[in-house]
Amino acid sequence: MAGSLIRRHRRMKPVANAGSSVDSPPPVRVDDPTLIAHRGFAGAYPENTHAAMREATAPTKRPAESAQSTRSVADAVEIDVVPCASGELVVFHDAFLDRLTDAPVDAANRTIWETPLDRLRELEILDSGETVPLLVELLETIPERVPVTVELKNPGTTPARTYRDLPDTRRASYDRAWEASAESFVEVIDGFGHDFLVTSSFEGALRAMNDVAPEIPLGYFFGKSIETGMEITRRYDAEVCCPPRTAIPGTSFFNDAYDDLPDGGFEQCDLVSIAHAEGRAVYAWTIDTRRQAAELRAAGVDGLLSDYPGLLGPDDRTVSSTAKPADD
């Protein structure tokens, strides 16, 4: 069911010495990294909607791997999955409803997992004319030739980042919630022909997926420490490391402040070389400009979680006037 996307990365990435210095020159790539439409190119289209998926997976004239295959604007798409209060898996990024929907004041500060599906169906996503989609519905919109990266956001309860510090009773309850969510996910995707990669920033999700469906490749989203990120990646034998773009040495933005990450917070180690030496791919998030994409490509990164199409330079990936990324 899954794995060809990861196998392709393993063929194309160099294997480097795990002891490489951050001062070493980056590996020279002879191919492009995989362009992954983050929430369906969230900077260009209403995120996690059918419209965004249609735009991201539209065919292009770029050369395909074979005469029989079709190339899309994005090489893969990324979506966010969470159970709502009535139990169905929906595609939605934020914990709360206020930023992404037209929820009234009494509902805007309610979490997605506290809101039942029938209430979510009354809301509109970012003036798109669409409502919050079920996972099964959105997968029907994404062509099966396009791989899907699924981020498991939480198990229907407030997530716990300090997983290993939880009391045993709470961890057991938390594990059961993740297991139920993982089982629901595997049940939904059964019968779909996409290649799936499951990612999360929570250990509970990786543990549950390893137990429920060990054949599905995993990726771990790093937080504020490369060392901790690699430790968790190894613990669950995840095929993909998912660091923020500012964790990649050799780039002009290495250790810049980004999102909720402080300036200068990452260790001085060559994450790409370490991951490649272990046979793991590296997907960096989130890419907004062509300069960022070019520098990460030169650094040997395998995948770019991008908010915009067309970041890999001039080619046949159509970028509309309303969807153009910055050059730097």
C-alpha positions as CSV (number, residue, x, y, z in Angstrom):
1,M,0.0,0.0,0.0
2,A,2.8,2.4,0.8
3,G,6.5,2.9,0.5
4,S,7.3,3.6,-3.2
5,L,7.8,7.3,-2.5
6,I,10.2,6.5,0.3
7,R,12.0,3.9,-1.8
8,R,12.5,6.5,-4.6
9,H,14.0,8.9,-2.1
10,R,16.4,6.2,-0.9
11,R,17.6,5.6,-4.5
12,M,18.2,9.3,-5.2
13,K,19.8,10.6,-2.0
14,P,23.6,10.4,-1.3
15,V,24.8,8.4,1.6
16,A,27.2,10.6,3.6
17,N,29.4,10.2,6.6
18,A,27.4,10.6,9.8
19,G,30.3,12.5,11.3
20,S,30.3,15.2,8.5
21,S,31.0,18.7,9.8
22,V,28.5,21.5,9.2
23,D,31.4,23.2,7.4
24,S,31.5,20.5,4.8
25,P,30.3,21.5,1.4
26,P,26.7,20.3,0.7
27,P,26.2,17.3,-1.6
28,V,25.6,18.2,-5.2
29,R,22.2,17.1,-6.3
30,V,21.5,15.9,-9.9
31,D,17.7,15.8,-9.3
32,D,15.0,17.9,-7.7
33,P,13.7,17.2,-4.3
34,T,10.1,16.1,-4.1
35,L,7.7,19.1,-4.1
36,I,5.0,18.4,-1.5
37,A,1.9,20.6,-1.6
38,H,1.6,21.6,2.1
39,R,-2.1,21.5,2.8
40,G,-2.5,21.7,-1.0
41,F,-0.3,24.8,-1.3
42,A,-1.8,26.7,1.6
43,G,-0.2,30.0,0.5
44,A,-2.0,29.9,-2.8
45,Y,-5.3,28.1,-2.2
46,P,-7.8,27.6,0.6
47,E,-5.9,24.9,2.7
48,N,-7.0,21.3,3.0
49,T,-10.0,21.8,0.5
50,H,-11.0,20.0,-2.6
51,A,-10.1,23.1,-4.6
52,A,-6.6,23.1,-3.3
53,M,-6.1,19.4,-4.0
54,R,-7.4,19.8,-7.5
55,E,-5.0,22.6,-8.2
56,A,-2.0,20.8,-6.6
57,T,-2.6,17.6,-8.5
58,A,-3.4,19.1,-11.9
59,P,-1.4,17.5,-14.7
60,T,1.5,19.4,-16.2
61,K,3.7,19.0,-19.3
62,R,6.8,18.4,-17.4
63,P,8.6,15.2,-18.4
64,A,7.3,12.2,-16.5
65,E,9.2,9.1,-15.4
66,S,7.7,7.1,-18.2
67,A,5.6,7.7,-21.3
68,Q,2.7,6.1,-19.5
69,S,2.8,8.3,-16.3
70,T,1.4,11.8,-15.7
71,R,3.3,14.5,-13.8
72,S,1.4,16.8,-11.5
73,V,2.0,20.4,-10.3
74,A,3.0,18.9,-7.0
75,D,4.9,15.6,-6.7
76,A,2.9,14.8,-3.5
77,V,0.3,16.4,-1.3
78,E,0.2,16.9,2.5
79,I,-3.0,17.0,4.5
80,D,-3.9,17.2,8.2
81,V,-6.2,14.6,9.8
82,V,-8.0,14.7,13.2
83,P,-11.2,13.1,14.5
84,C,-14.1,15.4,15.2
85,A,-16.4,15.0,18.2
86,S,-18.7,12.6,16.5
87,G,-15.8,10.3,15.6
88,E,-15.3,10.8,11.9
89,L,-11.8,11.7,10.6
90,V,-11.8,15.2,9.0
91,V,-9.1,17.2,7.3
92,F,-8.3,20.3,9.2
93,H,-5.1,21.9,10.5
94,D,-5.8,24.1,13.5
95,A,-7.0,23.1,16.9
96,F,-9.6,25.9,17.0
97,L,-12.1,26.9,14.4
98,D,-11.6,30.7,14.3
99,R,-8.8,31.2,11.8
100,L,-10.0,28.9,9.1
101,T,-13.8,29.0,9.2
102,D,-16.7,31.5,9.5
103,A,-17.7,30.0,12.9
104,P,-19.8,32.4,15.0
105,V,-18.3,33.7,18.2
106,D,-19.9,31.0,20.4
107,A,-18.1,28.3,18.3
108,A,-15.0,30.0,17.0
109,N,-12.9,29.1,20.1
110,R,-14.1,25.5,20.2
111,T,-11.7,22.8,19.2
112,I,-12.2,20.7,16.1
113,W,-12.3,17.6,18.2
114,E,-15.1,19.1,20.4
115,T,-17.2,19.8,17.4
116,P,-19.5,17.2,15.8
117,L,-19.5,16.7,12.0
118,D,-23.0,18.1,11.5
119,R,-21.9,21.4,13.0
120,L,-18.7,21.4,11.0
121,R,-20.7,20.9,7.8
122,E,-22.4,24.3,8.5
123,L,-19.1,26.2,8.4
124,E,-17.2,27.6,5.4
125,I,-13.4,27.2,4.9
126,L,-11.7,30.5,4.1
127,D,-14.5,31.9,1.8
128,S,-13.9,28.9,-0.5
129,G,-17.5,27.8,-0.7
130,E,-16.4,24.5,0.9
131,T,-16.9,23.0,4.3
132,V,-14.7,20.9,6.4
133,P,-14.1,17.7,4.4
134,L,-14.0,14.1,5.6
135,L,-10.8,12.3,5.0
136,V,-12.5,9.8,2.7
137,E,-14.0,12.6,0.6
138,L,-10.7,14.4,0.1
139,L,-8.9,11.2,-0.9
140,E,-11.5,10.7,-3.6
141,T,-10.5,14.0,-5.0
142,I,-6.7,13.3,-5.0
143,P,-5.7,11.1,-8.0
144,E,-4.2,7.8,-6.9
145,R,-1.0,8.6,-8.9
146,V,-0.2,11.3,-6.4
147,P,1.3,10.2,-3.1
148,V,-0.3,11.5,0.1
149,T,1.5,12.6,3.3
150,V,-0.9,12.6,6.2
151,E,-0.1,14.4,9.4
152,L,-2.0,13.0,12.4
153,K,-2.7,16.2,14.4
154,N,-4.2,14.6,17.6
155,P,-6.3,11.7,18.7
156,G,-9.4,13.6,19.6
157,T,-8.1,15.0,22.8
158,T,-5.5,17.6,23.8
159,P,-2.2,16.3,22.5
160,A,0.7,15.7,24.9
161,R,4.2,16.6,23.6
162,T,5.9,15.4,26.8
163,Y,4.8,11.9,26.1
164,R,7.5,10.1,28.1
165,D,6.9,12.3,31.2
166,L,3.2,11.4,31.4
167,P,2.0,9.4,34.4
168,D,1.5,5.7,33.5
169,T,-2.3,5.9,33.8
170,R,-2.6,9.0,31.6
171,R,-0.1,7.6,29.1
172,A,-2.2,4.4,28.8
173,S,-5.4,6.5,28.2
174,Y,-3.5,8.6,25.7
175,D,-2.2,5.5,23.9
176,R,-5.7,4.1,23.6
177,A,-6.9,7.3,22.0
178,W,-4.1,7.2,19.5
179,E,-4.7,3.6,18.7
180,A,-8.4,4.2,18.1
181,S,-7.4,7.1,15.8
182,A,-4.8,5.0,13.9
183,E,-7.3,2.2,13.5
184,S,-9.9,4.6,12.1
185,F,-7.3,6.0,9.7
186,V,-6.2,2.6,8.4
187,E,-9.9,1.6,7.9
188,V,-10.6,4.8,5.9
189,I,-7.6,4.4,3.5
190,D,-8.2,0.7,2.9
191,G,-9.1,0.4,-0.8
192,F,-7.4,3.6,-1.9
193,G,-4.4,3.1,-4.1
194,H,-2.3,6.1,-3.0
195,D,1.2,5.8,-1.5
196,F,0.8,7.0,2.0
197,L,3.3,8.5,4.4
198,V,2.1,9.2,7.9
199,T,3.7,12.0,9.9
200,S,3.2,13.5,13.3
201,S,4.9,15.7,15.9
202,F,3.6,13.3,18.6
203,E,5.2,10.1,19.8
204,G,1.8,8.6,20.6
205,A,0.8,8.7,16.9
206,L,4.0,7.0,15.7
207,R,3.7,4.3,18.3
208,A,0.1,3.6,17.4
209,M,0.8,3.5,13.7
210,N,3.7,1.1,14.2
211,D,1.4,-1.2,16.2
212,V,-1.6,-0.9,13.9
213,A,0.0,-0.7,10.4
214,P,3.7,-1.2,10.5
215,E,3.9,-1.4,6.7
216,I,3.0,2.3,6.4
217,P,6.1,4.6,6.3
218,L,6.4,7.2,9.1
219,G,7.9,10.6,9.5
220,Y,8.5,12.6,12.6
221,F,8.2,16.4,12.8
222,F,11.1,17.9,14.8
223,G,10.7,20.6,17.3
224,K,13.4,22.6,19.0
225,S,16.2,19.9,19.0
226,I,17.8,17.9,16.3
227,E,19.2,15.4,18.9
228,T,15.7,14.8,20.3
229,G,14.2,14.6,16.9
230,M,16.6,12.0,15.8
231,E,16.2,10.0,19.0
232,I,12.4,9.8,18.5
233,T,12.9,9.1,14.7
234,R,15.1,6.1,15.6
235,R,12.9,4.9,18.4
236,Y,10.0,4.3,16.0
237,D,12.3,3.6,13.0
238,A,10.7,6.4,11.0
239,E,11.7,6.5,7.3
240,V,11.5,10.3,7.1
241,C,12.9,13.2,9.3
242,C,10.8,16.3,9.1
243,P,12.8,19.3,10.5
244,P,12.0,22.9,10.1
245,R,13.9,24.6,7.3
246,T,16.0,26.5,9.8
247,A,17.5,23.2,11.1
248,I,19.4,22.6,7.8
249,P,23.1,23.7,8.0
250,G,24.7,25.2,4.9
251,T,21.7,27.5,4.3
252,S,21.6,31.2,4.8
253,F,18.6,30.8,7.1
254,F,20.1,28.1,9.4
255,N,19.2,28.9,13.0
256,D,17.1,31.9,12.2
257,A,14.0,32.4,14.4
258,Y,11.1,30.7,12.7
259,D,7.5,29.9,13.8
260,D,7.8,29.4,17.6
261,L,11.4,28.3,17.3
262,P,14.0,30.7,18.8
263,D,17.0,32.1,17.0
264,G,20.1,30.0,17.3
265,G,18.4,27.0,19.0
266,F,19.7,24.1,16.8
267,E,22.8,22.1,17.5
268,Q,25.7,22.4,15.1
269,C,25.4,19.0,13.4
270,D,24.8,18.0,9.8
271,L,21.3,16.6,10.0
272,V,21.0,15.7,6.3
273,S,24.2,13.7,6.3
274,I,23.3,11.9,9.5
275,A,19.8,11.0,8.2
276,H,21.1,9.9,4.8
277,A,23.8,7.7,6.4
278,E,21.0,5.9,8.3
279,G,18.9,5.5,5.1
280,R,16.3,8.1,6.0
281,A,14.9,10.9,3.9
282,V,14.7,14.5,5.0
283,Y,11.6,16.6,4.4
284,A,11.9,20.3,5.4
285,W,9.0,22.5,6.4
286,T,7.6,25.0,5.4
287,I,9.1,26.5,2.2
288,D,7.8,29.9,1.0
289,T,10.4,31.2,-1.5
290,R,12.5,30.1,-4.4
291,R,15.7,31.0,-2.6
292,Q,14.8,28.7,0.3
293,A,14.0,25.9,-2.1
294,A,17.2,26.4,-4.0
295,E,19.4,26.4,-0.9
296,L,17.6,23.3,0.6
297,R,18.0,21.5,-2.8
298,A,21.8,22.2,-2.7
299,A,21.9,21.0,0.9
300,G,20.6,17.6,-0.2
301,V,17.1,17.8,1.3
302,D,14.8,15.1,-0.2
303,G,11.4,16.8,0.1
304,L,10.1,20.3,0.4
305,L,6.8,20.9,2.2
306,S,5.8,24.0,0.3
307,D,3.0,26.6,0.6
308,Y,3.4,27.5,-3.1
309,P,3.8,25.8,-6.4
310,G,6.7,26.7,-8.7
311,L,9.4,27.0,-6.1
312,L,11.9,24.7,-7.9
313,G,12.6,27.2,-10.6
314,P,11.5,27.8,-14.2
315,D,9.6,24.7,-15.5
316,D,6.2,23.7,-16.6
317,R,4.6,24.0,-13.2
318,T,2.0,26.7,-13.8
319,V,1.9,29.5,-11.2
320,S,-1.0,31.8,-11.4
321,S,-0.7,35.5,-10.7
322,T,-2.4,35.1,-7.4
323,A,-0.2,32.1,-6.3
324,K,3.3,33.3,-7.0
325,P,5.8,32.9,-4.2
326,A,8.5,35.4,-3.5
327,D,11.9,35.1,-5.1
328,D,13.8,35.5,-1.9
